[in-house]
């Protein structure tokens, strides 16, 4: 079971592929909030990226619950504005959620909380409970009010929980945080040889953050040279090591800015 909050940032561990960058079970690897900073009461689009290396299938529930004394700050919102069980499009699922209306002093930014739970089909009854609640517009499922406690009753594999923050502020839109943009500076080769070492340079543009960006490389085959790469002057130089067996591998790069902004890059190559 993986908990992503917002990403598991790990320590680099020598030359060659890092085991920590290999995806070998169901995992929510990214959740992009657009926009990452809004005024209280506005809505955001949440795009989750879920990887299913075992091809066992997946279900996903996304909900807003910013903890307060006795509940969530979103409890007064209509159910459909704070809870979604999206249909998966490949390995992505999207939802539109509304943030709570809270009074804020000028120039203050606080965090609203979005949760995501992915499970292999049939493993998590709470997803079916959420689907039923949306169908008949009943109450918010109590199990989702404390996601950490919820995990205690779920299997150790086939389950992945993630959480993301949404910036809430009264700042002008021109001053609010925005998501970074990732561009691979050279085309990803369609094929690589077994155990080949591949440079993976990325350009990362973020008009609102200058020195807090980090990049994480993940893959379904082989591994990246380190679990975490710094972004320096808009560039991150990742290194990918192909596995020793042939087949199709998926590659992912997640960039975080530390303030709720993020981006996910995806690619695929064939090992020969």
MOVENVEN-V55187 format. One record per helix or strand of 2 or more residues. SS is the DSSP state (H for helix, E for strand). FROM is the first residue (numbers start at 1). TO is the last residue. If there is no record, write none. Layout:
ss->SS from->FROM to->TO
ss->SS from->FROM to->TO
This chain:
ss->E from->2 to->5
ss->H from->19 to->21
ss->E from->27 to->34
ss->E from->37 to->38
ss->E from->43 to->51
ss->E from->59 to->64
ss->E from->67 to->68
ss->E from->71 to->72
ss->H from->79 to->81
ss->E from->83 to->84
ss->E from->92 to->98
ss->E from->109 to->119
ss->H from->125 to->136
ss->H from->142 to->145
ss->H from->147 to->151
ss->E from->159 to->169
ss->H from->173 to->175
ss->E from->181 to->184
ss->E from->191 to->192
ss->E from->197 to->205
ss->E from->214 to->219
ss->E from->223 to->224
ss->E from->229 to->230
ss->E from->235 to->241
ss->E from->247 to->256
ss->E from->262 to->271
